[in-house]
Every structure is written in C-alpha cells, then in structure tokens.
Amino acid sequence: MAGTRIVVAGGGIVGASIAYHLALAGADDVVLAEAATIASGASGRALGGVRQQFSTAPEVRLARESVSFFRSLGPPLFEAVGYLFLATTDDGLAELERRRKVQSSLGVPVERVDPSWVDGLRVDDVLGAVFCAEDGTADPSAITRELAQRAAALGVRVREHSDALELEGDVLVLATGAASGPIGAKLGVELPVRPLVRQLVETAPIPGLQADLPLTIESESGFHFRRRDDALVLAMPERTLRWDADAAVDDALVADWLERIAYRYPRAAGTPVASAWAGLYDMTPDAHPIVGPVADGVYAACGFSGHGFMQAPAVGRIVADELLGRDPGFDLTPYRLERFRGSAVFPETAIL
C-alpha cells in the first residue's frame, strides 16, 4: 500500500497501537486523529488490568500476544502482580477449571493455588483459586500516550481535536470505541456496537498494602480490586446493565462495593472513597470485537467489550499487517462483521 494515506480515527489505546504498528511496519503516510485529546476517552478511565485468563480461545490468543508487550514496558507502566480468581461455590470452581484447561492448552501459565499467601485476604469461604503470574496491572493513560509518542517519532501525524471523517485519506480505520455505532452510521455502515456504562471506585490510601497484591476477582460475583499506589481500585459487573452513553456514577454501587471490599479484604474496612468515575464499554452481541474491512476504504477495530486496553498491542500489530497486505498470522474469522449475519459463536463470558 505504498503511497496510501491511512487515517486512524480514535486516540485511545487501540488507535494509538494501530498507528504505532503501521509506522513500525514501514507505512509512511499515517494520521492518528482524535476528536478530543489522546487517552481522553475509555482508555483514560480503564482499570488497567492485563490478563490472559479468558474463556474462549480467540480472546486468549490476543491476550497472549499482548502481554509480552506490556511486560516489555516494565514498571511503572506495567506491574506483573498477577491475576487471582477466587471461587466460593462448586459451580464457580468448575468454571474456573474449565477456563484453566483452555488457557493452559494455549500456553498460558495459569495454575491452581492456595490463595492464603495473599496477606490480608479473606479466604475462609474460598473453595479454590487460579493464578497467572504473567498477568498484572498497568497505567492505561500513560501507555496510550507512550504509544502515540512512539508513533509520532516514527512519522505518524498525531492530530488532536480533529474529526477523522473530515480528513482526506484512502483508508479510514475506526478505532472509536463506544462511538463506533453512530460514526459507522454516518458512513452507511451498521456496526452492532452499544455503549455500556461501567464505573470504578478508588479508596483513600490504606496502610500496609502488599506491594505485589494481585488483581483479585471473586469469580461468581465478578467483584474485583487492584492496588494503585497506596489505594485500591474497585470494580464489578452491574446486575442491571446501563445501556447508555451517559457515563454517570451510581452511588448505590459505591456503597455496595465498600461492603464487599471490607468483607474480602478486611484491612480496607472503613476506608473512605477518594474518587469514583464511570466510562463506557463498547459492547458487541457476542463480546468479541469487530476487526476487519466493513466498507470500501473503511476498516473497523472496535467493540472490544471491555478488553480493548489489554488486547491493543496484539490488535495493533495484526491490523497493521492486514492493512499493509501481509499475513498477520492470526485467524480473524471470529472477529469479522459478517458473523452477525448468522448466529454469533463462541461468546466470551469472562467479562469483568
């Protein structure tokens, strides 16, 4: 595609990764366009978890490739503290074991563990746990900016406060997250991407937090937490899904999560909230992303259903290869838009 101008719409982690990998692969006419500022959308509000412990093989493969990139960054951008899944019921334990077999078959070093090694964690009701030490936590905003800066250093024109649809280009890449549906409609493309509100809560500092405290998940409820500096960040799938573009904080959820963290991690009991915020997941019907051509001159990389940050390094490399006419060495069939013409297969269930 020599001489082809590629405009990447969206300055989040996915768009920044695609632009960076395009330049890395030799593309010499790339524009990264962001309507606001780099990392100002969902990427800047993400929890920052990086895991390989998904329930379906396609998602595991994407995560498997991505984690090597995150690990190459090292602290403070990435901390390999691991992901710890706890099961408190027989059904929950059976599901963890089913996932573990899938993950292990694909090379993920996930293992059964006794979670009592985590200082301060309540485990008297835990029937079993799995842990992957390669996984960890990262700084989403900083990594997104790092990728954009790397892209710029390789010649990509990074344009903030710009509408990509108004820029001239031969190929338009939609890495526009929860806004992809309306943007696609402007181009005459129907993208089944819906915004789902998700929120996070950060506590005030808590004395004595374990330095390598793993990102810990209650498998049945989905409640999870991670250390960030001297505080904890809490999150959980909401029982009543908020299909809305208005990313507002629900105070009732904040109160519920404070009770949950006091139970699972008692030293956090009574800790006040420092901040709470909400962002948007870009959901598809099967929780797999849409990756590939969707119209003449239009390519989509959206609908990551809450996994865009942790999968972005692999997606950037794969999309760049495909756009440049190379074999990405990755089966993109599960991610093509055409799958929605029939019945979607392999729905991802490990959504946090």
N, C-alpha and C positions, 0 to 999 in steps of 0.2 A: 504493500500500500504506500509506496514511495510517493511523496507529493500530496498525500491525503491529509486533510485537516480533520482532526478528531476533537470534538468538543465534549468534555465530560461535565455533565450537569450534576452538581451536588458536591459541596466541600466538606462532607463528613468522611469517616474513615474509609468507606468503600470507594467513594470517588477519588479521594487522595491516593489510595493504594493503586487504583487502576491507572491514574495519571503517572504515578511514580514508575510502575512496572512497564508502562508503554515507553516512557523515556529510557528506562534501563535497557529495554529491548531494542532501542535504536530509532523509535518514532521521533521525528524531528519537527512535527507541527501539531502540538497538543495544547489545548486550552483547558484549564480547570476553572469552571465558573461556579460561583456560589452566590446565591441571592442575598445572603447576609454576610457573615464572616466565617472563616474556617472553624469547624467544630462548634458552631453556634446552635446546631440542632440536636438530634438524638445522640450523636456521638459525644457531645459535651455533657450529656446528662446520664450517661450509661453507668452501670455498676462497675464495669471494668473487669469482670470475670473472664478468664480464658480457660476453657475446658475442652476435653476430648470425649467426655462421657455423655454421648448422645445415645439415642435408642435405635437409630437407623444407620445403615452403612454409609449412605451418601454423606450425611452430616458428619459422621466420624472421620471420613476421609478428608473432608475440607478442613476440619479442625486439626487433624493430624499434621497436615502440611503447615497450617498457620502457626501452630505452637512453636515450631522450630524458629520462626522469625521472631516471635515475642521473646523467646529465650535468648536469642542473639543480642537483644537490646540490653538485657540485664537491668539491675537496679540503677536508678529508682524508677525507671519506666515500667519494668516488669519484675515481680517478686514471685519466685517459684515456691509458693507456700502450699500448693496442692489444693485439691477439691475433696472434701469428705462428705459422703452421702450416708445418712443415718436412716435405718428402717426400724419402725416401732411396732409393726404388725407382720404377720406371716405373709400376707399378700404383698406388702411392701418389700419384704426381704426377697420374695420370689421374683419380683420385678427387677430389683437391683441385680440379682444373679443372672437373669435373662440378658439384661443390658451388658453385664460384665463379660459374658461369653461372646457377644457381638463385638464388643470393644477389643477384647483380648485377641480375637481372631484376626483383627485388623492391625495388630501391633501396638495397641495402647497398653502401657504397663500399669493396669489397674489391678488392685489386689484387695482381698478381704482383710480387714484389720480389726483389732480391738481398739475402739475409739477412746479408751480411758487414758491414753497417752496425751490427750489434749488437756492442758491444765485448765481447770475451772469449768469444764464442760459437763453437764449433767447427762449421764448415760445409763442410769439405773433402769430405764424403760426401753433401752435400745436392744433389739434382738440381733442386729448385725449391721455391719458398715463396710463400705468400699472406699478406697482412696487411690488417687493418682497423683504422685509426687511431681510429675512434669507440669501439671496444671498450676494456675496461680491467679494473681491479680495484677492489674495494670492501670496506668493513668490514661484514660481514653482521650482526653483533650490534648495532652502533651504528645501522645503518639500520633494523633491525627495531624497536628501541626508539624511534627517531625517528618512525616511522610510528604506533606505539602512542601516543606522546605527542601527536602531531598529532590522532589520533582522539579522545583524551581531551579535548583542548582544544575539540573540536567537539561534545562532549557524549556521546561513547561511554563507557559504563561498562566500565572495564577491570578484570577480576576475576582475579587470580592465585590459585593453589591452589584452583581451583574446577572441579567436574565439570559440564561444559556440559549433560550429559544430565539433571542434577538441577535445572536452571533452567527456569523457565516461559518459553515463547516460542511464537510462531506459526510461525516458520521456523527450522530448525536448519541451519547451514552447516558441513559437515565439512571443515575445513582442517587435518586432523590427521595429515598425512604418513604415515609408515610404520605408524602405529597405526590407520589408517583401516579396514583389513580387520576386525579384531576389534571396533572400535566400530560399524561398519556391521552386523556380525552381531548385536549387541545390539539393533539397530533392525529386524532382519529383512531387511536389505539385503546382498546379496552383492556386495562390491567386490573385483575381482581385483587387489588391491594387495599386494605382498610386500616385506618388508624385505630390503635388500641391504647388507651391511657394506662400507663404503669407509673408507679411512684416509688420513691426511695426516702428513707429517713436516716439522718446521721445523728448519733448521740453526741453529747458533750464528752470530753476526754474521760477515760476510765483508767484509773491507776492499775498497773501490773498486768497489762495485756501481754500475752505470749507473743514474742517477736515474730515467730513463724506460725501464728494462728492460721489454720487453713480456712478457706472459704467453706463454710459448713451449711449443709442443706438437710432439712427434715424431708425425707423422700415423699411421705404421704401428703403432707400439707403444702410442700414447696417453700415453706418459710426458710430464709437463708440470710446469712450475715457474713461480713468480711471485716477485717481490720483495715482502717485507713489512718495512718499516723497513730495517734493515741485514742482514737474513737472507733466506733463500729458503724457500719452502714448496713441497714436492714432493708429487706425487700421480700415480696411474696406475691404469687399469683392471686388475683382478686376473685372472690366467689362470684360476684356479679360483675361481669365484664362490661367495661365502659367503652363502647364503640363510638368514639367521639374525637374530634380534632382539638378539643379544649383540654389541654393538659393541666388540670386543676388538682390540688391536693385534697384528699378526703381525710379529715381529722379523725373520723371514727376508726379508720385503718391505722392511723398513727398510734392511737391508744391501744388497739389490739396487739400491734406488733411489740409495743413496750412490755406488755404482759408476757408475750411469747419469749422475748429475749431474756426476761427475768427468770423464766422457768428453765430455759435451755442453757443459759449461761448466767448463773445466779449473781456473779460479781457485778453484772450490769444492772441489777435491780435498783430502782430508784434514780437511775441516771436520767437527767433531763434531755430533751431534744435540742440539738443545736440548730438543725435545719431540716426542712423537708421540701422535696421538689418532685415534679412529675415530668414525664416525657412521653414519647409515642413509639410503640412498636409498629412496624409496617407488616401487617399480617396477610398471609395468603390462606386459602381454604385448607391446604394440607401442611401449612407451616414450613414448607420448603420455599426457597427463594425462586424468583424468575430470573434466569440468566440466559441471554441469547438474543438473536435478532427478533424484533417484534413488528417491524415495518421496514419499508425501503429506506435505508440510511438511518434507522433507529435501532439501537441495541439497549436492552434493559439489564440492569443489575440491581434488583430491588426485591422487596418482600421477604426480607431476611428473618422476620418474625422473632426479633429479639436477639438474633445470633450474629448480626452483621459485624459488630466490632471484633468478635473473636475469630470470625472466618475471613475477614477482609484481606489479610495478607495472601492467602491462597487464591481468593477470588480475583484479586488484582492481577496476579501472575497469569491465571487461567484466561481471564478476559483479554488481557493484553495479547497473549499468544493467539487467541482465536481472531481478534481484530486484525492482527498482522498476518493472518493466513497460515499460522503454524499449528502443529498438533499440540494441544495443551496437555496431552497425556492423562486426561481426566474425562470420564463419561458424564456429559452434561445432560443426558436424556431426562433424568428425573427433574430437571430444572427448567425445561423448555415451556414456553407459554402454551404450546399445543396440547399439553397434557390435560388441560382443563376442558378440552372438547369432549373428553370421555370421563371416566371416573379416576380421580386422582389416587395414586397409590403411595404406599409407604409413608403414611402420615407420621410426622415427628411428634412424639409425646413428651419428651424430656424438655419441656419449655418452662423456664423459670422467670 
